[in-house]
Amino acid sequence: MNQSQKQFEFKNVDELKIFLKYQQRPSLQYQQRFKDLLLQKVEQSPIKFDSNLSIKEFQTQYDSKVPVIINGLDEDWENWNWDYLIQNYKDCYFRCAIDDDGNYLKLRFDQYIQYFQDNSDYNPLYIFDGDIPKNMLNQYKIPYLFPQDYLANLKQKRPQYRWILCGPKQSGSMIHIDPYETSAWNSVVLGKKRWVMFPPSIDKNIVKGKSLISQEVLSTINNPIDYFSIIVPLIKEYCDQQNIQYYDFIQSEHETVYVPNGWWHAVLNIEDCVAVTQNYVSDQNFEKFWIAFNKENPTLSQQFQTNVQQENEELYKRILILNERFNIQIKSLQQDDNVSEQDSLEDFQNQFD
């Protein structure tokens, strides 16, 4: 969260919806669409592994290349069930919406659980919060397959990069790619999700539906159910015609999905769901990250490079080689007259919201 954003805490869902100006749509129509989606066969799954996949095999064959699913990486959260979460975090406030001004709207967890148990919204409120309670962070451990974390070189300037996700069935996220060529992992602790994933090479106007349906119809699609019902079948048809590899699959409890940098993805919770996710940069995607980072936020690049120079000689040499190869001109914060350090930090954070 940056300095221009505000946080608002609400005592109940009704107050939050009034503030958000939430407009409901016919719930029965969306319930039927959701039921139809549950009946669809989804069989385009990434390769699956047990938790004995070696780091070397993962990094050489899959990291920054193709999605994979790994079972059993969530053992640090094995005691998480609904009763445990409600008992321990009922008084905590979690972000479950963002308003048009980018402000974080938070609801107390016991009120949120009550909301989603009685939920009939077509586009349910969805906890997606990087401000994780301290006692919850004490249980947080990065799975062994993802030991590198070069974003840590930003130190106190690093934006939120790990999140707790919690939502009822029918909630989820629209199609997107993660910022700055970062990769991600997503571990489901409770429930199930349906994913679609499309490679970096696909035209963004295809995955966003702009080249497939009219603007009039597209303007009404602001929720995962409509995206999966209306746009996804058209994208899959296009990919089949163009021989483009894509994935459409179910992620079950205790499975971790690896999302390579640049891959488009959308997610629909098909059961009430709790998950943990994190973005990161490793050796495998560092080159693309460094190019994107300098292009999209040049003001912070100098700080990153300075930090690396002081603490990681090998990575610093790699940065200098990339700077020369791609003619990257590093600008210090003092040299940039147009963009303040705070503006750059806020822009960097906004990319991850």
C-alpha positions in Angstrom: 0.0 0.0 0.0 1.4 3.4 -0.9 1.0 6.8 0.8 -1.7 8.1 -1.5 -4.0 5.1 -0.7 -6.2 4.9 2.3 -7.6 2.0 4.3 -11.2 1.8 5.4 -12.4 -0.7 7.9 -16.1 -1.7 7.9 -18.1 -3.3 10.7 -20.3 -5.2 8.3 -20.8 -6.1 4.6 -23.7 -3.8 4.1 -21.7 -0.7 5.0 -18.8 -1.8 2.7 -21.2 -2.4 -0.2 -22.8 1.1 0.2 -19.3 2.7 0.2 -18.3 0.6 -2.8 -21.6 1.3 -4.7 -21.9 -2.4 -5.3 -24.5 -3.1 -8.0 -26.0 -6.6 -7.8 -27.0 -8.5 -10.9 -29.7 -11.3 -11.1 -28.1 -14.0 -8.8 -30.1 -16.9 -10.3 -28.6 -16.3 -13.7 -25.1 -16.4 -12.3 -25.8 -19.4 -10.1 -26.9 -21.3 -13.3 -23.8 -20.2 -15.2 -21.7 -21.4 -12.3 -23.4 -24.7 -12.3 -22.8 -25.0 -16.0 -19.1 -24.3 -15.5 -18.9 -27.1 -12.9 -20.3 -29.6 -15.4 -17.6 -28.7 -18.0 -14.7 -31.1 -18.5 -11.4 -29.4 -18.1 -8.5 -31.7 -19.1 -5.7 -29.4 -20.2 -3.6 -29.7 -17.1 0.1 -28.9 -16.6 2.3 -31.8 -15.6 1.9 -32.8 -12.0 4.6 -33.8 -9.5 4.7 -35.0 -5.9 6.8 -33.0 -3.5 9.9 -35.0 -4.3 10.6 -32.9 -7.4 14.2 -31.7 -7.1 15.2 -28.1 -7.2 17.7 -28.8 -10.0 15.0 -30.5 -12.2 12.5 -27.7 -11.5 14.9 -24.9 -12.3 16.4 -26.4 -15.5 13.2 -27.8 -17.0 10.3 -25.7 -15.8 11.2 -22.5 -14.0 10.4 -19.5 -16.3 9.3 -22.0 -19.0 6.0 -23.8 -18.4 3.4 -24.1 -15.6 3.6 -27.2 -13.3 1.5 -28.5 -10.4 3.3 -29.8 -7.3 1.5 -31.7 -4.6 2.2 -31.4 -0.9 4.1 -28.1 -0.6 1.6 -26.6 1.9 2.6 -28.7 4.9 3.3 -25.6 6.9 -0.4 -24.7 6.8 -1.7 -28.2 7.3 -3.4 -27.2 10.5 -5.5 -24.5 8.7 -9.1 -25.4 8.5 -12.2 -23.2 8.7 -12.6 -23.6 12.5 -9.0 -22.8 13.1 -8.9 -19.7 10.9 -12.2 -18.3 12.4 -11.0 -19.0 16.0 -7.6 -17.4 15.5 -8.3 -14.5 13.1 -11.9 -13.6 13.6 -11.0 -10.1 14.9 -8.5 -9.4 12.1 -9.4 -7.1 9.3 -8.6 -8.2 5.7 -8.8 -6.4 2.4 -11.6 -7.8 0.3 -12.1 -4.9 -2.2 -10.5 -1.9 -3.7 -12.5 1.2 -4.7 -12.1 3.3 -7.8 -9.5 5.5 -6.1 -7.4 2.5 -5.2 -8.2 2.6 -1.5 -8.2 -0.7 0.4 -11.6 -1.8 1.9 -11.2 -4.1 4.8 -13.7 -6.3 6.7 -13.4 -8.1 9.9 -12.8 -11.8 9.3 -15.8 -13.2 11.2 -18.1 -10.8 9.3 -16.5 -11.9 6.1 -17.1 -15.6 6.8 -20.7 -14.8 7.7 -21.0 -12.9 4.4 -19.7 -15.7 2.2 -21.7 -18.4 4.0 -24.9 -16.5 3.0 -23.4 -15.1 -0.2 -25.6 -14.7 -3.4 -23.5 -12.1 -5.1 -22.7 -12.6 -8.8 -19.1 -11.2 -8.2 -18.4 -12.0 -4.5 -16.0 -9.9 -2.4 -12.6 -11.7 -2.3 -9.9 -11.4 0.3 -6.6 -10.8 -1.4 -4.4 -9.2 1.2 -0.7 -8.7 1.5 -0.9 -7.2 5.0 -0.8 -10.6 6.7 -1.3 -10.8 10.5 1.9 -11.4 12.4 0.9 -14.6 14.0 -0.2 -15.9 10.5 3.2 -14.9 9.1 4.9 -17.0 11.8 3.5 -20.0 10.0 4.6 -18.7 6.6 7.4 -20.6 4.9 8.5 -20.5 1.3 8.3 -24.0 -0.4 11.7 -25.5 -1.0 11.4 -25.3 -4.8 11.5 -21.4 -4.7 14.7 -20.5 -2.7 15.7 -17.5 -4.8 14.1 -14.2 -4.1 15.9 -11.4 -5.8 13.1 -8.9 -5.1 14.4 -8.9 -1.5 17.2 -6.6 -2.7 14.7 -3.8 -2.7 14.6 -4.1 1.1 12.2 -1.6 2.7 11.2 -0.4 -0.8 9.8 -3.8 -1.7 6.1 -3.7 -2.3 3.7 -6.4 -1.0 4.7 -9.7 -2.6 2.9 -12.4 -0.7 -0.8 -12.7 0.0 -3.5 -14.6 1.8 -6.4 -15.4 -0.5 -9.8 -16.4 0.8 -13.1 -16.4 -1.0 -16.4 -18.2 -1.5 -17.2 -20.2 -4.6 -17.8 -18.0 -7.6 -15.1 -15.5 -6.5 -11.7 -15.3 -8.3 -9.5 -13.1 -10.4 -9.8 -11.8 -14.0 -7.2 -12.5 -16.7 -3.8 -10.9 -16.0 -0.1 -11.3 -16.1 2.0 -10.7 -13.1 4.0 -7.4 -13.1 7.7 -6.9 -14.1 8.1 -10.4 -15.5 7.9 -11.9 -12.0 6.9 -15.6 -11.5 4.6 -16.8 -8.8 3.5 -19.9 -6.9 0.0 -20.4 -5.5 -0.8 -23.1 -2.8 -4.4 -24.1 -2.1 -4.9 -25.0 1.5 -8.7 -25.4 1.5 -11.0 -25.8 -1.5 -10.6 -26.0 -5.2 -9.9 -23.5 -8.0 -10.3 -23.6 -11.8 -7.4 -22.0 -13.8 -6.9 -21.0 -17.4 -3.4 -20.2 -18.5 -2.2 -18.8 -21.8 1.4 -18.3 -23.0 3.3 -15.0 -23.3 3.2 -15.2 -27.1 -0.6 -14.9 -27.3 -2.1 -11.5 -28.3 -3.4 -9.7 -25.2 -6.4 -8.6 -27.3 -7.3 -12.3 -27.6 -7.0 -13.2 -23.9 -8.9 -10.1 -22.9 -11.6 -10.8 -25.4 -11.3 -7.5 -27.4 -10.7 -9.3 -30.7 -13.4 -12.0 -30.0 -16.6 -10.2 -28.9 -18.2 -6.8 -29.4 -17.2 -3.9 -27.1 -20.8 -3.7 -25.9 -20.7 -7.2 -24.6 -17.1 -6.9 -23.3 -18.0 -3.9 -21.2 -20.4 -6.0 -19.1 -17.8 -8.7 -18.3 -16.3 -7.7 -14.9 -16.3 -11.0 -13.1 -14.8 -14.5 -13.4 -18.0 -16.3 -14.1 -18.7 -14.3 -17.2 -15.0 -14.5 -18.3 -15.0 -18.3 -18.0 -18.4 -18.7 -19.5 -18.2 -16.3 -22.4 -14.6 -15.5 -23.3 -12.6 -18.6 -22.4 -14.4 -21.0 -24.9 -13.6 -18.5 -27.6 -10.0 -18.2 -26.6 -9.6 -22.0 -26.5 -11.2 -22.3 -29.9 -8.7 -19.7 -31.2 -5.8 -21.5 -29.6 -6.8 -24.9 -31.1 -7.0 -23.3 -34.5 -3.6 -21.7 -34.1 -2.0 -24.7 -32.4 -1.2 -22.6 -29.3 -0.6 -24.5 -26.0 -2.9 -23.5 -23.1 -4.0 -25.0 -19.8 -7.5 -25.3 -18.3 -7.5 -27.3 -15.1 -8.6 -27.8 -11.6 -6.3 -27.1 -8.6 -7.2 -29.2 -5.6 -6.4 -28.9 -1.9 -2.7 -29.2 -1.1 -1.6 -28.5 -4.7 0.7 -25.7 -5.7 0.5 -24.1 -9.1 3.7 -22.6 -10.5 3.0 -19.6 -12.8 6.0 -18.7 -15.0 6.7 -15.1 -15.8 4.7 -13.7 -18.7 1.9 -16.3 -18.6 -1.7 -15.0 -18.7 -4.0 -16.5 -16.0 -7.4 -16.2 -14.6 -8.9 -18.1 -11.6 -12.3 -19.1 -10.5 -13.0 -20.6 -7.0 -15.2 -23.6 -7.5 -15.4 -24.2 -3.8 -15.0 -22.0 -0.7 -11.2 -21.5 -0.8 -8.1 -20.4 1.1 -4.8 -20.1 -0.6 -1.3 -18.5 -0.2 0.6 -17.0 -3.0 3.9 -15.1 -3.6 5.7 -13.4 -6.5 9.4 -13.8 -6.9 12.4 -13.3 -9.2 15.0 -16.1 -9.7 18.0 -16.7 -11.9 15.7 -18.1 -14.6 13.6 -15.0 -15.1 16.0 -12.3 -13.9 17.0 -11.1 -17.4 13.4 -10.4 -18.4 12.7 -8.9 -15.0 15.6 -6.5 -15.2 14.6 -5.3 -18.7 11.0 -4.8 -17.6 11.9 -3.2 -14.3 14.2 -0.6 -16.0 11.6 0.1 -18.7 8.6 0.4 -16.4 10.2 1.9 -13.3 13.6 3.3 -14.0 13.7 5.4 -10.9 14.0 2.4 -8.6 16.4 0.5 -10.7 19.4 2.5 -9.4 18.5 1.7 -5.8 18.1 -2.0 -6.7 21.5 -2.1 -8.5 23.2 -0.3 -5.7 21.9 -2.7 -3.1 23.0 -5.7 -5.3 26.4 -4.2 -5.7 26.9 -4.1 -2.0 25.6 -7.6 -1.2 25.7 -9.9 -4.3 28.8 -9.6 -6.4 27.8 -12.3 -8.9 24.4 -10.8 -9.5 25.9 -7.4 -9.9 28.2 -8.6 -12.6 25.2 -10.1 -14.4 23.4 -6.7 -14.1 26.4 -4.9 -15.7 26.5 -7.4 -18.6 22.7 -7.0 -19.2 23.0 -3.2 -19.0 25.7 -3.3 -21.8 23.9 -5.9 -23.9 20.5 -4.1 -23.9 21.9 -0.5 -23.6 20.2 0.0 -20.2 21.0 3.5 -18.9 20.6 3.5 -15.1 19.3 6.8 -13.7 19.8 7.7 -10.1 16.9 9.1 -8.0 18.7 12.5 -7.9 19.1 12.6 -11.7 15.3 12.0 -12.4 13.6 15.4 -12.3 10.2 14.2 -13.4 9.5 11.3 -11.1 10.0 11.4 -7.4 11.1 8.4 -5.4 7.7 8.2 -3.7 5.9 8.3 -7.0 8.0 5.4 -8.2 7.4 3.4 -5.1 3.7 4.0 -5.4 3.7 3.0 -9.1 5.7 -0.2 -8.2 3.1 -1.1 -5.5 0.2 -0.4 -7.8 1.5 -3.0 -10.3 1.1 -5.7 -7.6 -2.5 -4.7 -6.5 
